[in-house]
């Protein structure tokens, strides 16, 4: 008998939806249809693939407000912000559509008498996308749209916290007229997910999630020699140099720390401030943090919603308590946030000082509304601390000196270097990480490379 799961809203614990997990027959059918569609879809002209994908994007944008409200109900981000995620979905989709002709074009080589030589970017075959709940559209679009444009069928497994997003993708592609078997979503258990990863028809897996989840994907794919894209989160640092614009640094980094209740893969989780600016930075950061409104995310006045579940909030609370027990100090009076209630997903934002790298708060991913702030003497100390992490997704430097930011960036162990901004993905740039932040690359023209297989043509045309 097929099992079921329940999606409960972090807003009030109410049921958003109940769904059955896919049956074994459903899984077999989806894999077989994807394998069958792979040949016809890859032979479909890029212009037609582009037309269909663009039509699906149009459908999403036509339903933007309803889809945004669904995000809020499923994972708790304030309704004033969730339409922005749908806008981000469109930005990334349109960009990847626009660059597809050039990114997927044959690589032409210098002329050689008597030969025609080129490298073709061939589709890899069926792609399995495993997407998380924290940015359910933005994390999934990075793989789904370029995979389809490159000529690959896609099977999507979305988080059990955001199943309505998977279903919306299905409606969008159906409305766009995508051929049968080219896209399919499945609600899956962990064991079923592993089974699909191990299916010989699947030729690439794109996973966004935790480090343990990434390890599970690698284990399920062991010995298969297929491509894996693993985006596994981080403990992203920000550094405020002595020459930084203080107000700009505070505004950018505090937003980077607390937006989406800190539940962002590239959110700011630790801040290093030059000692000459430290007191001023902390004072302004506390004042700005106290302006947040924690409450019902369906209320337009709310700027900080609940975390995804009570256990996630309790994990962050414990990190803070452990840091305080080791000598750190909290600066935000959580009682001022009336919605804050221990044992629930509603958690006030917190700033912690007196921290160091002996504390989990500064080393282990929090994925919640807390940030530790440390003073540093100079660039060298900041660089040492920023690199003292198992993760390497993004790092932000606030300074008026672009050359200094670039020099620091060269020495930072990270996938993206920001100057005077943070917590943002530009679709023209490669989205990638190092160390435990994962492997592979999405977005930009480079994002097409892992979704295609180079095939060399060496044609002797002369005598």
C-alpha positions as CSV (number, residue, x, y, z in Angstrom):
1,X,0.0,0.0,0.0
2,X,1.3,3.5,-0.9
3,X,2.4,5.6,2.1
4,X,1.3,9.2,2.5
5,X,2.9,12.4,4.0
6,X,1.5,15.6,5.4
7,X,2.8,19.0,4.8
8,X,2.2,21.2,7.9
9,X,2.6,24.9,7.9
10,X,5.1,26.4,10.3
11,X,2.7,29.3,10.7
12,X,0.2,27.5,12.9
13,X,0.9,23.7,12.4
14,X,-2.2,23.4,10.2
15,X,-2.3,21.0,7.3
16,X,-1.4,22.5,4.0
17,X,-1.9,19.3,2.0
18,X,-1.6,15.6,2.3
19,X,-0.2,13.6,-0.6
20,X,0.6,9.9,-1.4
21,X,4.2,9.0,-2.1
22,X,4.7,7.7,-5.6
23,X,4.0,4.0,-6.1
24,X,6.7,1.7,-7.4
25,X,4.8,1.6,-10.6
26,X,4.7,5.4,-10.8
27,X,8.5,5.4,-10.4
28,X,9.1,2.8,-13.1
29,X,6.8,4.7,-15.4
30,X,8.5,8.0,-14.9
31,X,11.9,6.6,-15.5
32,X,10.8,4.7,-18.6
33,X,9.1,7.7,-20.1
34,X,12.1,9.9,-19.4
35,X,14.4,7.4,-21.1
36,X,12.0,7.2,-24.1
37,X,11.6,11.0,-24.3
38,X,15.4,11.6,-24.2
39,X,15.9,10.8,-27.8
40,X,13.0,12.8,-29.2
41,X,13.6,15.8,-26.9
42,X,17.3,16.0,-27.7
43,X,16.4,16.0,-31.4
44,X,13.8,18.8,-30.9
45,X,15.3,22.0,-32.2
46,X,16.6,24.4,-29.6
47,X,14.2,27.1,-30.8
48,X,11.2,24.8,-30.0
49,X,12.7,23.7,-26.6
50,X,13.1,27.4,-25.8
51,X,9.5,28.3,-26.9
52,X,8.1,25.6,-24.6
53,X,10.2,26.5,-21.6
54,X,9.5,30.2,-22.0
55,X,5.7,29.4,-22.2
56,X,6.1,27.6,-18.8
57,X,7.8,30.6,-17.3
58,X,4.9,32.8,-18.6
59,X,2.4,30.5,-16.8
60,X,4.3,30.8,-13.6
61,X,4.4,34.6,-13.8
62,X,0.7,34.7,-14.6
63,X,0.1,32.9,-11.3
64,X,2.7,34.8,-9.3
65,X,0.6,35.9,-6.4
66,X,-1.0,32.6,-5.8
67,X,2.3,30.8,-6.0
68,X,3.9,33.3,-3.6
69,X,1.1,32.7,-1.1
70,X,1.7,29.0,-1.4
71,X,5.4,29.5,-0.5
72,X,4.5,31.4,2.6
73,X,2.0,28.8,3.8
74,X,4.4,25.9,3.2
75,X,7.6,27.3,4.6
76,X,6.8,30.5,6.5
77,X,8.6,33.3,4.7
78,X,6.6,36.6,5.0
79,X,4.1,37.2,2.2
80,X,5.7,40.6,1.6
81,X,8.8,38.9,0.3
82,X,7.7,35.6,-1.4
83,X,6.6,37.3,-4.7
84,X,10.3,38.3,-5.0
85,X,11.2,34.6,-5.3
86,X,8.9,34.2,-8.2
87,X,10.5,37.2,-9.8
88,X,13.9,35.6,-9.2
89,X,12.7,32.5,-10.9
90,X,11.8,34.5,-13.9
91,X,15.1,36.4,-13.9
92,X,17.2,33.2,-13.9
93,X,14.9,31.4,-16.4
94,X,15.0,34.2,-18.9
95,X,18.7,34.6,-18.6
96,X,19.4,30.9,-19.2
97,X,17.0,31.0,-22.1
98,X,18.7,34.0,-23.6
99,X,22.2,32.5,-23.5
100,X,21.3,29.0,-24.5
101,X,22.0,29.4,-28.3
102,X,25.6,30.6,-27.6
103,X,26.2,28.3,-24.6
104,X,25.0,25.2,-26.4
105,X,26.5,26.0,-29.8
106,X,29.2,23.8,-31.4
107,X,32.8,24.6,-30.5
108,X,34.4,25.5,-33.8
109,X,38.2,24.9,-34.2
110,X,40.7,26.7,-36.4
111,X,40.5,25.6,-40.0
112,X,42.6,22.6,-41.0
113,X,42.8,21.8,-44.7
114,X,41.0,18.5,-45.5
115,X,39.2,18.3,-42.2
116,X,36.1,19.5,-40.5
117,X,36.5,19.5,-36.7
118,X,34.1,20.6,-34.0
119,X,32.9,19.7,-30.5
120,X,29.2,19.2,-30.0
121,X,27.5,19.6,-26.6
122,X,25.2,16.6,-26.5
123,X,22.6,16.2,-23.8
124,X,23.6,13.8,-21.0
125,X,20.2,12.2,-20.7
126,X,17.5,12.1,-18.0
127,X,18.3,14.4,-15.1
128,X,17.1,13.9,-11.6
129,X,16.6,17.1,-9.6
130,X,16.3,17.0,-5.8
131,X,15.2,20.4,-4.4
132,X,14.9,21.8,-0.9
133,X,12.2,23.9,0.8
134,X,14.1,27.1,1.8
135,X,13.9,28.7,-1.7
136,X,11.8,26.1,-3.4
137,X,11.6,27.9,-6.8
138,X,15.1,29.4,-6.9
139,X,17.0,26.2,-5.9
140,X,15.1,24.1,-8.4
141,X,15.1,26.4,-11.4
142,X,18.9,26.4,-11.4
143,X,18.9,22.9,-12.7
144,X,15.4,22.4,-14.3
145,X,15.4,25.1,-16.9
146,X,19.0,24.6,-18.2
147,X,18.5,20.8,-18.2
148,X,15.4,21.1,-20.4
149,X,17.0,23.7,-22.7
150,X,20.0,21.4,-23.1
151,X,17.8,18.6,-24.3
152,X,17.5,16.5,-21.2
153,X,14.3,15.1,-19.7
154,X,13.8,16.0,-16.0
155,X,12.4,14.1,-13.0
156,X,11.8,16.4,-10.0
157,X,11.7,15.4,-6.3
158,X,10.8,18.4,-4.2
159,X,10.9,18.6,-0.4
160,X,8.0,17.2,1.5
161,X,7.7,20.7,3.0
162,X,7.0,22.3,-0.4
163,X,5.2,19.7,-2.6
164,X,2.9,22.4,-4.1
165,X,5.9,23.9,-5.9
166,X,6.6,20.6,-7.7
167,X,3.0,20.4,-8.6
168,X,3.0,24.0,-9.9
169,X,6.0,23.0,-12.2
170,X,3.9,20.2,-13.5
171,X,1.0,22.5,-14.3
172,X,3.3,25.1,-15.9
173,X,4.9,22.6,-18.3
174,X,1.6,20.9,-19.1
175,X,0.1,24.3,-20.0
176,X,3.2,25.0,-22.1
177,X,2.7,21.8,-24.1
178,X,5.9,20.0,-23.0
179,X,5.9,16.6,-24.6
180,X,5.0,13.5,-22.5
181,X,7.9,12.2,-20.4
182,X,10.1,15.2,-20.7
183,X,9.2,16.5,-17.2
184,X,7.7,14.6,-14.3
185,X,7.5,15.3,-10.6
186,X,7.3,12.6,-8.0
187,X,6.7,12.7,-4.2
188,X,9.2,10.3,-2.9
189,X,10.6,8.8,0.3
190,X,14.3,8.8,1.0
191,X,14.6,5.1,-0.1
192,X,12.7,5.8,-3.3
193,X,15.0,8.8,-4.0
194,X,18.0,6.6,-3.6
195,X,16.4,4.0,-5.9
196,X,16.0,6.6,-8.7
197,X,19.6,7.8,-8.3
198,X,20.7,4.3,-8.8
199,X,18.6,3.7,-11.9
200,X,20.8,3.2,-15.0
201,X,18.5,5.5,-17.1
202,X,19.4,8.5,-14.8
203,X,22.5,10.3,-16.2
204,X,22.8,13.3,-13.9
205,X,21.7,14.2,-10.4
206,X,21.3,17.8,-9.1
207,X,20.9,18.0,-5.4
208,X,20.6,21.0,-3.1
209,X,20.5,20.4,0.6
210,X,22.6,19.4,3.6
211,X,26.1,17.9,3.8
212,X,24.7,14.6,5.1
213,X,22.2,14.6,2.2
214,X,25.0,15.2,-0.3
215,X,26.9,12.2,1.1
216,X,23.8,10.1,0.8
217,X,23.4,11.1,-2.9
218,X,27.1,10.2,-3.5
219,X,26.6,6.8,-1.8
220,X,23.5,6.1,-3.9
221,X,25.4,7.0,-7.1
222,X,28.6,5.1,-6.2
223,X,30.0,3.1,-9.1
224,X,27.6,4.7,-11.6
225,X,30.1,7.2,-13.1
226,X,27.4,9.8,-13.6
227,X,27.6,13.5,-13.0
228,X,26.5,15.0,-9.6
229,X,25.8,18.6,-8.8
230,X,25.8,19.1,-5.1
231,X,25.0,22.5,-3.5
232,X,25.3,21.9,0.2
233,X,25.1,25.2,2.1
234,X,27.6,27.1,4.1
235,X,28.7,29.3,7.0
236,X,29.2,32.4,4.9
237,X,31.3,35.2,6.3
238,X,31.2,39.0,5.9
239,X,34.2,41.3,6.5
240,X,33.9,45.0,7.2
241,X,37.2,46.7,6.4
242,X,38.3,49.9,8.2
243,X,37.4,52.0,5.1
244,X,33.9,50.6,4.7
245,X,30.7,52.6,4.5
246,X,29.4,51.7,7.9
247,X,25.7,52.2,7.2
248,X,25.9,50.2,4.0
249,X,27.8,47.4,5.7
250,X,25.3,47.2,8.5
251,X,22.3,47.2,6.2
252,X,23.7,44.7,3.8
253,X,25.1,42.2,6.3
254,X,22.1,42.3,8.8
255,X,19.7,41.7,5.9
256,X,22.0,38.9,4.7
257,X,21.9,37.3,8.1
258,X,18.2,37.5,8.9
259,X,16.3,37.5,5.6
260,X,14.2,34.3,5.3
261,X,14.8,33.8,9.1
262,X,18.4,33.1,8.3
263,X,17.4,30.0,6.3
264,X,19.5,30.8,3.2
265,X,22.3,28.7,1.8
266,X,24.4,31.9,1.2
267,X,23.1,33.8,4.2
268,X,25.6,35.6,6.4
269,X,26.3,33.6,9.5
270,X,29.5,35.3,10.9
271,X,30.8,38.8,10.6
272,X,34.3,40.2,11.2
273,X,34.7,43.9,11.7
274,X,37.8,46.0,11.8
275,X,38.4,47.0,15.4
276,X,38.2,50.7,14.6
277,X,34.6,50.2,13.4
278,X,33.5,47.4,15.7
279,X,31.6,49.3,18.4
280,X,29.8,51.5,15.8
281,X,28.9,48.5,13.7
282,X,27.5,46.6,16.6
283,X,25.5,49.5,17.9
284,X,23.9,50.1,14.5
285,X,23.4,46.4,13.9
286,X,21.5,46.0,17.2
287,X,19.3,49.0,16.4
288,X,18.5,47.7,12.9
289,X,17.8,44.2,14.2
290,X,15.3,45.5,16.8
291,X,13.3,47.0,13.9
292,X,12.3,43.5,12.7
293,X,8.7,42.4,13.1
294,X,8.4,38.8,14.1
295,X,4.9,37.3,13.5
296,X,2.3,35.9,11.2
297,X,4.0,35.8,7.8
298,X,0.6,36.2,6.1
299,X,0.5,39.8,7.5
300,X,2.1,42.3,5.2
301,X,3.7,44.1,8.2
302,X,5.7,41.0,9.2
303,X,9.4,41.1,8.2
304,X,10.5,37.9,10.0
305,X,8.4,34.8,9.9
306,X,8.7,31.4,11.7
307,X,11.5,29.0,11.0
308,X,10.5,25.9,9.1
309,X,9.9,23.8,12.2
310,X,10.3,24.0,15.9
311,X,13.2,21.6,16.0
312,X,15.2,23.8,13.6
313,X,14.6,26.8,15.9
314,X,15.6,24.7,18.9
315,X,18.9,23.8,17.2
316,X,19.8,27.5,16.8
317,X,18.7,28.3,20.3
318,X,21.0,25.6,21.6
319,X,23.9,27.0,19.6
320,X,23.3,30.4,21.2
321,X,23.0,28.9,24.7
322,X,26.2,26.9,24.2
323,X,28.1,30.1,23.1
324,X,26.8,32.0,26.1
325,X,27.9,29.3,28.4
326,X,31.4,29.5,26.9
327,X,31.5,33.3,27.5
328,X,29.7,34.9,24.7
329,X,27.0,37.6,25.1
330,X,23.7,38.1,23.4
331,X,22.6,41.7,22.5
332,X,19.0,41.3,21.5
333,X,16.3,41.2,24.2
334,X,14.1,38.4,22.8
335,X,11.2,39.5,25.1
336,X,10.8,42.5,22.9
337,X,9.6,40.2,20.2
338,X,6.3,39.0,21.5
339,X,5.9,36.2,19.0
340,X,9.1,34.6,20.1
341,X,8.3,31.4,22.0
342,X,10.8,28.6,22.8
343,X,9.7,25.3,21.6
344,X,8.0,26.8,18.5
345,X,9.3,27.9,15.1
346,X,8.9,31.5,16.0
347,X,12.4,32.8,17.0
348,X,13.6,36.3,17.5
349,X,16.8,37.4,15.7
350,X,19.9,37.4,17.8
351,X,23.3,39.0,17.6
352,X,26.1,37.4,19.6
353,X,29.5,39.0,20.6
354,X,32.4,37.7,22.6
355,X,32.5,34.8,20.2
356,X,35.5,32.9,18.9
357,X,36.2,29.9,16.7
358,X,36.0,27.4,19.6
359,X,32.2,27.8,19.4
360,X,29.9,25.9,17.1
361,X,28.1,29.1,16.5
362,X,31.0,30.4,14.5
363,X,31.9,27.1,12.8
364,X,28.8,24.9,12.2
365,X,25.9,26.0,10.0
366,X,23.1,27.6,12.0
367,X,20.5,28.1,9.2
368,X,18.6,30.5,11.5
369,X,18.3,34.1,12.5
370,X,21.5,34.5,14.5
371,X,24.9,36.0,13.7
372,X,28.2,36.1,15.6
373,X,30.3,39.3,15.3
374,X,34.0,39.5,16.0
375,X,36.6,42.4,15.9
376,X,39.7,41.9,13.8
377,X,43.0,43.8,13.7
378,X,43.5,43.8,9.9
379,X,43.0,42.0,6.6
380,X,45.3,39.1,7.5
381,X,43.3,38.2,10.6
382,X,40.0,38.6,8.8
383,X,41.3,36.3,6.0
384,X,42.5,33.7,8.4
385,X,39.1,33.6,10.2
386,X,37.0,33.7,7.0
387,X,38.9,30.7,5.7
388,X,38.7,28.8,9.0
389,X,35.6,26.9,7.9
390,X,34.6,23.5,6.5
391,X,32.4,25.5,4.1
392,X,33.1,27.8,1.1
393,X,30.0,29.1,-0.7
394,X,30.2,32.9,-0.6
395,X,32.1,35.6,1.2
396,X,31.4,39.3,1.4
397,X,33.9,42.1,1.8
398,X,32.7,45.6,2.6
399,X,35.2,48.3,1.5
400,X,35.7,51.3,-0.7
401,X,38.8,49.7,-2.2
402,X,37.9,47.4,-5.1
403,X,41.5,46.4,-5.6
404,X,41.7,45.3,-2.0
405,X,38.5,43.3,-2.3
406,X,39.8,41.6,-5.4
407,X,43.1,40.8,-3.6
408,X,41.3,39.3,-0.7
409,X,39.0,37.4,-3.0
410,X,41.9,35.7,-4.7
411,X,42.9,34.2,-1.3
412,X,39.4,33.4,0.0
413,X,38.3,29.7,-0.1
414,X,34.9,30.4,-1.6
415,X,32.8,30.0,-4.7
416,X,31.6,33.6,-4.9
417,X,33.3,36.8,-3.7
418,X,31.0,39.8,-3.0
419,X,32.0,43.4,-2.5
420,X,29.5,45.6,-0.8
421,X,26.7,43.1,-1.1
422,X,25.8,39.6,-0.1
423,X,23.2,36.9,-0.3
424,X,22.4,37.2,-4.0
425,X,22.8,35.1,-7.1
426,X,23.5,36.8,-10.4
427,X,22.5,34.3,-13.1
428,X,25.3,35.6,-15.3
429,X,27.8,34.2,-12.7
430,X,28.7,30.6,-11.9
431,X,27.0,29.4,-8.8
432,X,29.4,27.0,-7.1
433,X,31.1,26.2,-3.8
434,X,34.2,24.6,-2.5
435,X,35.0,22.3,0.4
436,X,31.8,21.0,2.2
437,X,29.7,23.5,0.2
438,X,29.6,21.0,-2.6
439,X,30.7,20.4,-6.1
440,X,29.5,21.3,-9.6
441,X,28.2,24.6,-11.1
442,X,24.8,26.0,-12.0
443,X,23.8,29.2,-13.8
444,X,25.9,31.2,-16.3
445,X,27.1,29.7,-19.5
446,X,29.2,27.3,-17.4
447,X,26.0,25.9,-15.9
448,X,25.3,24.1,-19.2
449,X,28.6,22.2,-19.1
450,X,27.6,19.7,-16.5
451,X,24.3,19.1,-18.3
452,X,25.9,18.3,-21.6
453,X,28.5,15.8,-22.8
454,X,31.2,17.0,-25.2
455,X,31.3,14.9,-28.4
456,X,34.2,15.5,-30.8
457,X,33.7,15.3,-34.5
458,X,36.8,14.7,-36.6
459,X,35.8,14.5,-40.2
460,X,38.3,14.0,-43.0
461,X,36.9,15.7,-46.0
462,X,39.9,15.9,-48.3
463,X,41.8,13.1,-50.2
